[in-house]
């Protein structure tokens, strides 16, 4: 009786909004997934349980930030990085410890991940912190993890890694040009560096499958040109134009609401 009403109360539509920049929190995300997000493709609504899980993460942040201020360690919270063409983001906390300034990133993590992450931080946490250290020009930071199941804490001290920062900024400069100047959909990525299968949790999986299917259709059309005397392709056919850039443009300009979807 109450469960259904609570599920309905917590569930909510996910905002879809176009933008021309990336979030620091997207640094380890699939580039193709980023494309659909920045282009404002619709996401499925958030169910009640997922919304409550996100709220737990917000509670962890509030509790730890409050404690760091009470301890006299935090000097600022939710600190925005300076304006730049690539990234928007806010560092959780700037802390002062022993006369040294640190960026502190607070992460609430699944118990399995917490148990797996004992010797070095998760890659996406590490990369996010590297960007905050770079943009805020602070040499060291701390990744502070809380286990969602039992509130155990673990921390990693991290030095700014200029080589990693250079590589990430170069990769995202390329991605920015591909998406915003050339209007192209990034290819399905090499998934070897992923810490988990992002496709399983991707809110845009139907669009991604649809676009892969269109790409395969296009390749087949190119490999098998129409016979002499055959009718020309219709103007809106994905193979019309015959090169990858046109295919991607067709995808980017399609109306996401009028899609046909595939069984996965
Ligand atoms: S389904 Fe997988 S490859 Fe496709 S956009 Fe999502 S995460 Fe990327």
Boltz pocket constraint, residues with backbone or C-beta under 6 A from the ligand:
constraints:
  - pocket:
      binder: B
      contacts: [[A, 30], [A, 31], [A, 32], [A, 33], [A, 188], [A, 189], [A, 198], [A, 199], [A, 200], [A, 202], [A, 203], [A, 204], [A, 205], [A, 208], [A, 209]]
      max_distance: 6.0
